[in-house]
């Protein structure tokens, strides 16, 4: 598998990792929005080396819109900074 990383940002590396995971799990096409966002968040945490702070609650549903907004804000924060 050949994945080319375009750019030197954490997001670019996380996106390449997401592509590898999607291919490995046969989710290159037809993956749900929830799966993509959740997996990308995990990839960003791995790239930023803050996996120990990542909470994964696969059983929890509901309040997804609130969580997505918070996740998107965290993803937009510069490396090493979290939003309130």
Backbone as a chain_set.jsonl record, in Angstrom:
{"seq": "XXXXXXXXXXXXXXXXXXXXXXXXXXXXXXXXXXXXXXXXXXXXXXXXXXXXXXXXXXXXXXXXXXXXXXXXXXXXXXXXXXXX", "coords": {"N": [[0.86, -1.172, 0.0], [0.585, 2.141, -0.892], [0.737, 5.283, 0.387], [0.608, 8.652, -0.03], [1.659, 11.479, 1.679], [0.468, 14.628, 1.737], [1.696, 17.608, 2.567], [2.775, 18.845, 5.791], [1.389, 18.816, 8.093], [-0.27, 17.883, 11.204], [-2.858, 17.068, 10.664], [-2.689, 16.237, 7.989], [-1.042, 13.978, 8.155], [-2.615, 12.427, 9.859], [-4.815, 12.06, 8.198], [-3.701, 10.468, 6.193], [-3.177, 8.198, 7.717], [-5.814, 7.542, 8.382], [-6.722, 6.809, 5.828], [-5.22, 4.465, 5.439], [-6.248, 2.834, 7.473], [-8.951, 2.714, 6.714], [-8.715, 1.327, 4.302], [-7.648, -1.092, 5.227], [-9.777, -2.016, 6.737], [-11.703, -2.385, 4.871], [-13.338, -0.153, 4.251], [-13.214, 1.845, 2.424], [-15.06, 2.88, 0.699], [-18.345, 3.914, 1.323], [-18.283, 4.166, 4.093], [-19.657, 5.225, 7.193], [-20.527, 8.557, 8.195], [-20.195, 8.998, 10.905], [-18.334, 6.959, 11.548], [-16.116, 7.786, 10.045], [-15.524, 10.36, 11.164], [-15.076, 9.676, 13.864], [-12.949, 7.842, 13.636], [-11.044, 9.455, 12.38], [-10.623, 11.29, 14.425], [-9.405, 9.637, 16.317], [-7.112, 9.032, 14.882], [-5.921, 11.572, 14.755], [-5.38, 11.912, 17.469], [-3.508, 9.883, 17.831], [-1.433, 10.756, 16.157], [-0.788, 13.151, 17.38], [0.145, 12.162, 19.686], [-1.388, 11.889, 22.003], [-2.963, 9.829, 22.957], [-3.589, 8.789, 25.436], [-5.4, 10.527, 26.55], [-7.652, 10.266, 25.092], [-10.98, 9.44, 25.0], [-12.947, 6.708, 24.431], [-16.089, 5.885, 23.751], [-18.002, 3.619, 22.682], [-20.497, 2.606, 23.138], [-22.134, 4.69, 23.778], [-24.691, 6.772, 22.646], [-26.452, 9.49, 21.117], [-26.722, 13.015, 21.749], [-24.975, 13.543, 19.711], [-24.626, 15.647, 17.921], [-23.743, 17.744, 19.555], [-21.344, 16.614, 20.509], [-19.945, 16.248, 18.099], [-19.525, 18.902, 17.31], [-17.831, 19.762, 19.362], [-15.703, 17.989, 18.949], [-14.858, 18.75, 16.393], [-13.994, 21.316, 16.969], [-11.851, 20.73, 18.682], [-10.189, 19.398, 16.869], [-9.493, 21.449, 15.242], [-7.878, 22.979, 16.802], [-4.593, 24.248, 17.499], [-1.607, 22.216, 17.628], [-1.101, 20.656, 20.722], [-2.835, 22.271, 22.085], [-6.012, 22.53, 23.566], [-9.489, 23.068, 23.114], [-11.903, 24.892, 25.077]], "CA": [[0.0, 0.0, 0.0], [1.365, 3.377, -0.964], [-0.013, 6.472, 0.763], [1.437, 9.845, -0.075], [1.214, 12.525, 2.595], [0.634, 15.961, 1.151], [1.756, 18.583, 3.648], [3.489, 18.402, 6.983], [0.566, 19.083, 9.275], [-0.811, 16.736, 11.922], [-4.073, 16.633, 9.966], [-2.297, 15.517, 6.776], [-0.549, 12.668, 8.574], [-3.781, 11.705, 10.378], [-5.632, 11.682, 7.051], [-3.03, 9.321, 5.573], [-3.438, 7.075, 8.614], [-7.223, 7.212, 8.182], [-6.81, 6.085, 4.558], [-4.686, 3.12, 5.643], [-7.207, 2.099, 8.296], [-10.136, 2.468, 5.888], [-8.375, 0.256, 3.36], [-7.495, -2.323, 6.006], [-11.092, -2.448, 7.227], [-12.603, -2.395, 3.706], [-14.296, 0.941, 4.388], [-12.801, 2.926, 1.53], [-16.294, 3.45, 0.17], [-19.538, 3.566, 2.09], [-18.135, 4.319, 5.538], [-20.583, 6.222, 7.73], [-19.954, 9.836, 8.652], [-19.791, 8.785, 12.303], [-17.113, 6.167, 11.547], [-15.025, 8.615, 9.519], [-15.156, 11.387, 12.149], [-14.531, 9.014, 15.047], [-11.648, 7.276, 13.289], [-10.115, 10.568, 12.157], [-10.279, 11.829, 15.754], [-8.438, 8.71, 16.898], [-5.866, 9.214, 14.13], [-5.318, 12.83, 15.222], [-4.834, 11.664, 18.807], [-2.297, 9.07, 17.672], [-0.394, 11.61, 15.568], [-0.396, 14.141, 18.39], [0.665, 11.392, 20.82], [-2.164, 12.1, 23.23], [-3.942, 8.742, 23.026], [-3.987, 8.543, 26.814], [-6.509, 11.41, 26.911], [-8.772, 9.978, 24.216], [-12.015, 8.596, 25.59], [-13.714, 6.05, 23.386], [-17.327, 5.318, 24.272], [-18.734, 3.126, 21.528], [-21.863, 2.285, 23.528], [-22.881, 5.922, 23.977], [-25.281, 7.429, 21.49], [-27.186, 10.683, 21.537], [-25.912, 14.223, 21.862], [-23.912, 13.456, 18.709], [-24.376, 16.954, 17.338], [-22.903, 18.493, 20.497], [-20.022, 16.014, 20.531], [-19.275, 16.525, 16.834], [-19.071, 20.288, 17.35], [-16.677, 19.826, 20.256], [-14.6, 17.292, 18.306], [-14.363, 19.566, 15.298], [-13.258, 22.428, 17.564], [-10.591, 20.185, 19.151], [-9.354, 19.087, 15.718], [-9.027, 22.708, 14.653], [-6.942, 23.623, 17.723], [-3.184, 23.979, 17.2], [-1.016, 21.099, 18.349], [-0.822, 20.909, 22.123], [-3.859, 23.12, 22.69], [-7.38, 22.029, 23.533], [-10.489, 24.116, 23.282], [-12.673, 24.74, 26.317]], "C": [[0.902, 1.229, 0.0], [0.435, 4.546, -0.673], [0.947, 7.644, 0.727], [0.834, 10.909, 0.834], [1.513, 13.863, 1.953], [0.572, 16.984, 2.274], [2.433, 17.974, 4.858], [2.674, 18.621, 8.251], [0.132, 17.781, 9.944], [-2.017, 16.179, 11.18], [-3.729, 15.84, 8.71], [-1.817, 14.112, 7.108], [-1.716, 11.824, 9.085], [-4.674, 11.242, 9.233], [-5.02, 10.482, 6.326], [-3.255, 8.062, 6.406], [-4.885, 6.605, 8.476], [-7.407, 6.41, 6.895], [-6.308, 4.651, 4.704], [-5.66, 2.258, 6.436], [-8.448, 1.75, 7.484], [-9.877, 1.329, 4.905], [-8.286, -1.078, 4.087], [-8.811, -2.888, 6.509], [-12.143, -2.482, 6.12], [-13.709, -1.347, 3.829], [-13.912, 2.123, 3.513], [-14.001, 3.621, 0.91], [-17.439, 3.009, 1.067], [-19.391, 3.637, 3.597], [-19.09, 5.41, 6.016], [-19.82, 7.47, 8.168], [-19.414, 9.687, 10.07], [-18.474, 8.014, 12.371], [-15.927, 7.019, 11.11], [-14.574, 9.63, 10.559], [-14.515, 10.772, 13.383], [-13.128, 8.484, 14.782], [-10.626, 8.377, 13.037], [-9.682, 11.176, 13.489], [-9.231, 10.941, 16.43], [-7.085, 8.833, 16.197], [-5.153, 10.497, 14.574], [-4.691, 12.639, 16.597], [-3.545, 10.864, 18.723], [-1.147, 9.916, 17.135], [0.123, 12.61, 16.594], [0.162, 13.489, 19.644], [-0.079, 11.715, 22.109], [-3.278, 11.063, 23.343], [-4.428, 8.513, 24.459], [-5.141, 9.44, 27.248], [-7.757, 11.135, 26.085], [-9.737, 9.04, 24.919], [-12.841, 8.026, 24.46], [-14.912, 5.371, 24.042], [-18.171, 4.868, 23.098], [-20.18, 2.825, 21.868], [-22.737, 3.522, 23.64], [-23.402, 6.455, 22.668], [-26.098, 8.587, 22.008], [-26.214, 11.83, 21.687], [-24.768, 14.232, 20.849], [-23.591, 14.81, 18.114], [-23.486, 17.786, 18.24], [-21.485, 17.961, 20.479], [-19.261, 16.312, 19.257], [-18.74, 17.946, 16.807], [-17.837, 20.435, 18.208], [-15.472, 19.15, 19.618], [-14.01, 18.131, 17.194], [-13.568, 20.75, 15.833], [-11.899, 21.939, 18.062], [-9.653, 19.901, 17.988], [-8.766, 20.346, 15.102], [-7.992, 23.404, 15.542], [-5.508, 23.308, 17.313], [-2.661, 22.837, 18.061], [-0.711, 21.524, 19.781], [-1.847, 21.781, 22.808], [-5.21, 22.466, 22.535], [-8.319, 23.209, 23.686], [-11.278, 23.858, 24.544], [-13.996, 24.09, 26.077]], "O": [[1.845, 1.335, 0.783], [-0.535, 4.774, -1.396], [1.986, 7.623, 1.387], [-0.361, 11.198, 0.761], [2.664, 14.189, 1.664], [-0.486, 17.201, 2.865], [2.636, 16.763, 4.942], [3.218, 18.612, 9.355], [0.163, 16.715, 9.331], [-2.183, 14.964, 11.076], [-4.411, 14.865, 8.396], [-2.157, 13.159, 6.408], [-1.799, 10.635, 8.778], [-5.233, 10.146, 9.29], [-5.741, 9.582, 5.895], [-3.496, 6.986, 5.859], [-5.148, 5.402, 8.455], [-8.163, 5.439, 6.873], [-6.904, 3.726, 4.153], [-5.872, 1.091, 6.11], [-8.943, 0.625, 7.554], [-10.734, 0.468, 4.706], [-8.8, -2.086, 3.601], [-8.946, -4.098, 6.686], [-13.336, -2.595, 6.398], [-14.874, -1.627, 3.545], [-14.246, 3.267, 3.821], [-13.956, 4.818, 0.629], [-17.486, 1.863, 1.514], [-20.292, 3.208, 4.318], [-19.303, 6.403, 5.321], [-18.626, 7.422, 8.467], [-18.333, 10.176, 10.397], [-17.592, 8.363, 13.156], [-14.863, 6.979, 11.728], [-13.377, 9.758, 10.817], [-13.52, 11.29, 13.892], [-12.226, 8.656, 15.602], [-9.468, 8.25, 13.435], [-8.518, 11.534, 13.665], [-8.286, 11.441, 17.04], [-6.038, 8.749, 16.84], [-3.934, 10.508, 14.748], [-3.6, 13.144, 16.863], [-2.595, 11.132, 19.458], [-0.016, 9.803, 17.608], [1.322, 12.881, 16.666], [0.602, 14.18, 20.562], [0.526, 11.803, 23.178], [-4.391, 11.373, 23.768], [-5.564, 8.086, 24.664], [-5.805, 9.132, 28.238], [-8.811, 11.713, 26.35], [-9.347, 7.966, 25.379], [-13.372, 8.763, 23.63], [-14.761, 4.407, 24.792], [-18.969, 5.643, 22.572], [-21.021, 2.79, 20.969], [-23.963, 3.413, 23.6], [-22.659, 6.58, 21.694], [-26.403, 8.661, 23.198], [-25.003, 11.618, 21.746], [-23.726, 14.843, 21.084], [-22.431, 15.108, 17.829], [-22.576, 18.462, 17.762], [-20.527, 18.732, 20.439], [-18.065, 16.6, 19.304], [-17.626, 18.18, 16.338], [-16.899, 21.144, 17.842], [-14.352, 19.651, 19.717], [-12.789, 18.217, 17.063], [-12.576, 21.152, 15.225], [-10.897, 22.634, 17.895], [-8.449, 20.133, 18.096], [-7.684, 20.32, 14.517], [-7.303, 24.317, 15.088], [-5.234, 22.21, 16.828], [-3.229, 22.536, 19.111], [-0.148, 22.59, 20.027], [-1.74, 22.015, 24.012], [-5.517, 21.906, 21.482], [-7.983, 24.217, 24.307], [-11.32, 22.729, 25.033], [-14.764, 23.888, 27.017]]}, "num_chains": 1, "name": "protein.A"}
